[in-house]
Amino acid sequence: MMTKRHKRKPELTYAQIDDLVAWTTDLHKDLVPLLCELKPQSEHYNAVVDLSDALARTIRKVSGDEPKWMQPRISR
C-alpha cells in the first residue's frame, strides 16, 4: 500500500502569513545591531543589508504590506 502524499497548498494561511511577518521582523531587529558595528564599506555590512532587503521583499510578496521597519514613523 502506498502512503498518501501531503497535499501542498499554493499559499500560506492568514495565520501563517502573520507568523512569517512576525518572525521576519524579529530577525530584522536582530540584524540592526550588527549593522551598527560594521563599516558601511565592508563586505559583511553589504551582506547583512542584502539579507535585510530579502526579508523586506519576502514580507511585501507574502503579505502585500510594507515591512514595519520601512514604514514612516508618524510623531504626534
N, C-alpha and C positions, 0 to 999 in steps of 0.2 A: 504494500500500500504506500502510495506517495504522500508525502506531507504537503499540506496546503501552504502555499506561499502567502505571506502577509501582503495584502493589497496596499500599495503605496498611493498616497494622495498627491494631487498636483500642487496643493498649497497648505500652508500652516493654518491651524485654527486661530481664532482671535486670541485665545489664552496663550497659545504657543508664541504668537507674534509679540504679545505683551511681555512674556518671559524673555524672548530673544532681545527685545529692545532694552529691557532692564539689565540683562547680563552684559550686553554690548556697552551700555552706558557705564556700568561699573568698571568694565575693562578699560574704557577710555579714561575714566577718573584715575585708574592706577597708572596709566601711561604719562599723565601730565607731569608728575614729579620727575620722571626720567628725563623728559624734555628739558626741564629746568636745570638739570645737572649737566647737560651736554652742550657743546658749542654748536650753533646752528649750521656751521660749515661741515660738521663731521658726518661721516658715512652712517654712523649709528643713529644720529639725530634724524637724518633723512629716512632711515629705515623705520623708525618709530612713527614719523609723520606719515609715511606710506601706509602703515598699519592703521593709524587713526583715520586716514582718508577711506580706507577699505571698510572700516567699521561704519563710518557715516554713509557710504554708498549702500551698504547692506541694509541699514535702517530705512533709508529712502526707498529702496526697492521693495522691501518686505512690508513696511507699514504705510508707505506713501507720505510719511511725515518727515519733517526736518529733525535731525537729532537735537536733543535738548541743549547740548553744548554749542550748537550752531545757531540757536535761536537768539534774537536780540533780547537783551535784558532791558526791561522797562522799569525805571525807578519812579517812584511817586513821592 
